[in-house]
């Protein structure tokens, strides 16, 4: 009987040898499977899934360690193994006997009798073969292989440079007056950092909890400017050139364009959209530009209000980029009589988690329990099991919430393994990694989260539920597999909405010392602030999305070295309402598109927000926390994985296509 897999740290000393052997064995077995005279779903695709599953288990362990414990040893082994995986994946995409076997299944008279789910797996497989260059001539296939391999290496290096540049910078402070305005927990963090390095005083870093606190609360304008400049010049030609991503970005764009050209597309944007809901560049640009035309006038007014406030408050005649978070926090305090920092005491992590688990239990009739004595990669990591109403296990997740050295920044969900029915008819349950970078607990007190942290946690948990609550048992459509990339953020952004509901806030909040609930007055002020600077936030996301899309849509061979910067400058002229410094090199740290899966797809965040706002509107029409609507959502979307198109699943739930107005109403830009 196959044992349910769980995370166990790699044996790094033997990993490359073991991984190489696994790849070779897979190739040998796949060659035999592809030679069958009468391939069927059961004798070809199911055995292929078995091989893919074993490979994913081996790779996901190392890949995850590379993200959360990126020691020199882990990085070296990862960088040795990555080209091997890239070559293997290209081999699979160029395996003509295997492609023809898929075609035989699709063209056979029995294909119509397969379930809709199995038909979609075959159709997706044929599409992916073509997008992998299966129909190229041998010379072009060889070029495709080299390009894919190089792209994989460059993307990895981009992410490593961002992380290394982030941790390489620090600011020593000898006089505590320079830290005026900073929350106590940040001052304690800085003192601890200094102590760890046997220094006297305090050390500030670019780790997100520290950086955001300085930008939002430091009364030292010069310090804010210095840290802003350091953060925005990370991994660029203006910072430590050891980590400069300038050439890497240009090479990545060039390789993506070459790959798209080989496959017959005009540009990489067209190739990216081949697997998305919005399948044409004009659809994406029309969506983004329409949203921009609606939001930008509101954003301009919001920024004007902020400028006037800074002028009246501190005689700042021209607000700069490093002033925006600081005066936004102060303006919010004046308008709504609270700051983000004041809310932290009401969101101790254990209470937030308990309330979150209770919410999803009520919505989906599931139960979440901690698991003890589980192997992990760090003592702070926790493991949980999800059970259904009959106490049967559904899936598991690891929670890694705090920022630390050798851990990549940001927040994400990744899968260790998927729900899958094996060849021996045993059910493998899904496991997810949920990772954030919050401020760690200190002085024997629980970690205290800001409301923004709470939203981030709910967001990533939404991704986790999408992966964990699937009922699909075919690997290629289980969980988030097979879901169009511009719909994959729907479940995560949907979960964010609950962070503003009174009944939910009552469950996830409690003063960490007195245990008093969030006061009604503070709740009222929080809700009043919900759409504070919403338009500025929308415009900021549109800037990122339009920049991403245009550099992939407009790139041409031989593009000059300043193409990326010029494109960003042009987008900012059209979009931005916040002043941008000439030394701003945001793009050099834009890991989503240069080291992640969002190339020519960052617009997905706003498009999925349309979907999620429309989905949540149905909950609002039914008392919000409705188990009836929750089960409808579970059965229509969450549990269905990639078994049908995202549009069909959405229409099953909502009874119609999505409406952009739902997003505008949710953001307060359109009256309900």
GIRASUL-V247818 format. One record per helix or strand of 2 or more residues. SS is the DSSP state (H for helix, E for strand). FROM is the first residue (numbers start at 0). TO is the last residue. If there is no record, write none. Layout:
ss: [SS & SS]
from: [FROM & FROM]
to: [TO & TO]
This chain:
ss: [H & H & H & H & H & H & H & E & H & H & E & H & H & H & H & H & H & H & H & E & H & E & E & E & E & E & E & E & H & H & H & H & H & H & H & H & H & H & H & H & H & H]
from: [14 & 40 & 71 & 95 & 108 & 115 & 137 & 169 & 175 & 183 & 201 & 207 & 220 & 240 & 245 & 267 & 280 & 320 & 339 & 346 & 348 & 366 & 381 & 392 & 411 & 419 & 426 & 429 & 450 & 474 & 489 & 501 & 519 & 533 & 562 & 585 & 590 & 603 & 626 & 637 & 645 & 660]
to: [33 & 67 & 92 & 106 & 112 & 130 & 167 & 172 & 178 & 195 & 204 & 216 & 231 & 242 & 261 & 274 & 313 & 335 & 345 & 347 & 363 & 370 & 386 & 401 & 416 & 420 & 427 & 437 & 467 & 476 & 499 & 507 & 527 & 553 & 574 & 588 & 593 & 619 & 635 & 639 & 653 & 665]
